């Protein structure tokens, strides 16, 4: 028996999947919150927990935003040098491909079952897999963002021969799109997250530890407003006690199985 089949043959997992499918069939506006666990299934290390990036290399500086605003040119010089030197995390993200969980989320969206995805991941894998209704609350590694007008562009299209790079629309300074420690989450992103959460009549969490705010607040808020809560995570989290359905399996196993159930009339 394969590990995948072992998960699916677990009576609790099978029951959870059936319950989740029933909730999705009744839903008109389902929203998902995705955490690092989904990307971990594509080989990208998580930040927290045993063996995570912070466990191995220590917490990053908490004054990143302050350092950037003090001297954007110097920050860009250091960032370019860091990329040139390479890092295990950067290499893992660049080498990663969407896993079955990513593709299943795109399928749920295309089927009209999933209205929106809020992701805490910066790896762009949702878009590569085909999802389109996505808010990246922590930004995207492959984009830059103007700190004045908020315009986003692909990093590869931005000239870095003069630092700091500037926005052609307003002249503001570009920074990498990834939200730094101490940096406010971009207004358009946080507003989209709360708008979707308040509209949700079903909320699903996927591979998130539910400890990083404000993202951890979204499922709680949706639950308080009466939306059923589905948790997809092989590990217990602070949300487990309030979830209506708990599916103790990896996303790459659970979500394709959920899609299959929803394809049955």
C-alpha positions in Angstrom: 0.0 0.0 0.0 1.4 3.4 -0.9 1.5 6.2 1.6 -1.0 8.2 -0.4 -3.5 5.3 -0.3 -2.9 4.8 3.4 -4.0 8.4 4.0 -7.1 8.0 1.8 -8.0 4.7 3.5 -8.0 6.3 6.9 -11.6 6.3 8.0 -11.3 9.7 9.7 -9.7 11.3 6.6 -12.4 9.7 4.3 -15.1 11.0 6.6 -13.6 14.5 6.7 -13.4 14.6 2.9 -17.0 13.6 2.5 -18.1 16.3 5.0 -15.9 18.9 3.3 -17.4 18.0 -0.1 -20.9 18.4 1.3 -20.0 21.9 2.6 -18.5 22.9 -0.7 -21.6 21.9 -2.5 -23.7 24.2 -0.3 -21.3 27.1 -0.5 -21.5 30.1 -2.8 -18.4 31.9 -1.7 -15.7 29.6 -0.3 -12.3 31.2 0.7 -9.1 29.4 1.5 -6.1 30.5 3.6 -2.9 28.8 2.6 0.3 28.5 4.7 3.8 27.2 4.3 2.7 23.6 4.7 1.5 23.5 1.1 4.8 24.8 -0.3 6.7 22.4 1.9 5.1 19.6 -0.2 7.0 21.2 -3.1 10.3 21.0 -1.3 10.4 24.6 0.1 11.5 24.7 3.7 9.0 26.2 6.2 10.1 29.1 8.3 9.0 27.9 11.7 9.2 24.6 13.5 11.8 21.9 13.7 14.1 22.0 10.7 12.6 25.2 9.4 14.6 28.1 8.1 14.5 30.0 11.4 15.5 26.9 13.4 18.5 26.3 11.2 19.6 29.9 10.4 18.0 32.0 13.1 15.3 34.7 13.0 15.9 37.4 10.4 16.5 41.0 11.5 13.3 42.6 12.8 14.3 46.0 11.4 14.3 45.2 7.7 11.8 47.8 6.8 13.6 50.5 8.8 16.9 49.6 7.1 15.2 49.8 3.6 13.7 53.2 4.2 16.9 54.6 5.7 19.0 53.7 2.6 17.1 52.0 -0.2 20.2 52.0 -2.5 22.3 50.2 0.1 19.5 47.7 0.8 19.3 46.9 -2.9 23.1 46.5 -3.2 23.1 44.0 -0.3 20.1 42.1 -1.7 21.7 41.7 -5.1 24.9 40.5 -3.5 23.0 38.1 -1.3 21.2 36.6 -4.4 24.5 36.3 -6.2 26.0 34.4 -3.3 23.0 32.1 -3.3 21.0 30.6 -0.4 19.4 27.3 0.3 15.9 28.9 0.6 16.3 30.9 -2.6 17.5 27.8 -4.5 14.6 25.7 -3.1 12.0 28.3 -4.2 13.5 28.7 -7.6 13.6 25.0 -8.2 10.1 24.3 -6.8 7.1 23.3 -8.9 3.5 23.2 -8.0 2.4 20.0 -6.2 -1.0 18.2 -6.5 -2.4 20.4 -3.8 -1.7 23.6 -5.8 -3.3 22.1 -8.9 -6.3 20.9 -6.9 -6.8 24.5 -5.6 -6.7 25.8 -9.2 -9.2 23.1 -10.1 -11.6 24.1 -7.3 -11.4 27.7 -8.5 -12.1 26.7 -12.2 -15.0 24.5 -11.1 -16.6 27.5 -9.4 -16.2 25.9 -5.9 -13.4 28.2 -4.6 -14.0 31.9 -4.8 -10.6 33.2 -3.5 -7.3 32.1 -2.1 -5.4 34.0 0.5 -1.8 32.8 0.6 1.0 33.5 3.0 3.5 32.0 0.6 5.8 34.1 -1.6 6.7 31.5 -4.2 4.2 32.2 -7.0 3.2 28.6 -7.2 -0.5 29.2 -7.1 -0.3 31.2 -10.2 2.0 28.7 -11.9 -0.6 26.0 -11.1 -3.4 28.1 -12.7 -5.1 29.9 -9.9 -6.1 33.5 -10.6 -8.2 34.7 -7.7 -5.3 34.9 -5.2 -4.1 37.5 -2.7 -0.5 37.2 -1.6 -0.6 38.8 1.8 3.2 38.5 2.2 4.0 39.4 -1.4 5.8 37.6 -4.2 9.5 36.8 -4.5 9.5 37.4 -8.2 7.9 40.9 -8.1 8.8 44.4 -7.0 6.4 47.0 -5.6 6.4 50.8 -5.6 6.3 52.1 -2.1 4.4 55.2 -3.3 1.7 54.1 -5.7 1.7 50.3 -4.9 2.3 49.3 -8.6 3.8 45.8 -9.0 6.1 44.6 -11.8 8.0 41.5 -12.4 11.5 41.7 -11.0 13.0 40.5 -14.2 11.7 43.5 -16.1 13.2 46.1 -13.7 16.6 47.7 -14.5 19.0 47.4 -11.6 21.9 49.4 -13.1 20.8 52.4 -11.1 19.9 51.9 -7.5 17.4 52.1 -6.0 15.1 51.3 -9.0 12.2 53.6 -9.5 8.6 53.3 -10.7 8.1 54.6 -14.2 4.5 55.7 -13.4 5.1 57.9 -10.3 8.8 58.0 -9.7 8.5 56.2 -6.4 11.1 53.8 -5.1 10.7 50.1 -5.9 11.3 47.5 -3.2 11.0 43.7 -3.4 7.4 42.7 -3.1 8.0 40.4 -0.1 6.7 42.1 3.1 9.6 42.7 5.5 9.6 42.6 9.3 8.3 45.9 10.5 6.7 46.7 7.1 2.9 47.3 6.9 1.1 44.8 4.7 0.1 46.7 1.5 -3.3 48.3 1.9 -4.8 46.7 -1.2 -3.8 43.2 0.0 -5.1 43.5 3.5 -8.3 45.1 2.3 -8.8 42.2 -0.2 -8.2 39.6 2.6 -10.8 41.2 4.9 -13.3 41.7 2.1 -13.1 38.0 1.0 -13.2 36.8 4.6 -16.3 38.8 5.4 -17.9 37.5 2.2 -17.1 33.9 2.9 -19.9 31.4 3.6 -17.2 28.6 3.9 -13.6 29.0 5.0 -10.8 26.4 4.5 -7.3 26.5 5.9 -4.5 24.6 4.1 -1.1 23.9 5.7 -1.1 26.8 8.0 0.1 26.9 11.6 -2.4 29.7 12.3 0.0 31.6 14.5 1.0 34.5 12.2 -1.2 37.6 12.3 -3.2 39.1 10.8 -3.6 36.0 8.6 -4.5 33.8 11.6 -7.4 36.1 12.3 -9.2 35.4 9.0 -10.5 31.9 9.7 -11.6 32.9 13.3 -13.4 36.0 11.9 -15.2 33.9 9.3 -16.1 31.3 11.9 -17.6 34.0 14.2 -19.7 35.2 11.3 -21.2 31.7 10.8 -19.0 30.2 8.1 -18.1 26.6 8.6 -14.4 26.0 8.9 -12.5 23.2 7.2 -8.9 22.5 8.3 -6.5 20.6 6.0 -3.3 19.8 7.9 -1.5 16.7 9.0 -0.7 18.4 12.2 -2.9 19.9 15.0 -3.1 23.7 15.1 -4.8 26.3 17.3 -7.7 26.2 14.8 -8.3 22.5 15.2 -10.6 22.9 18.2 -13.0 25.3 16.4 -12.9 23.6 13.0 -16.1 22.0 11.8 -14.2 19.5 9.7 -10.6 18.4 10.2 -8.8 16.5 7.5 -5.5 15.1 8.9 -3.7 14.6 5.7 -1.3 16.6 3.5 -2.9 19.0 1.0 -1.4 17.1 -1.9 -3.4 14.1 -0.9 -6.6 15.7 0.5 -7.3 18.4 -2.0 -7.2 16.2 -5.2 -9.4 13.7 -3.4 -11.8 16.6 -2.6 -11.9 17.6 -6.2 -12.7 14.0 -7.2 -15.6 13.9 -4.8 -17.0 17.2 -6.1 -16.8 15.9 -9.7 -19.3 13.2 -8.8 -22.9 14.5 -9.3 
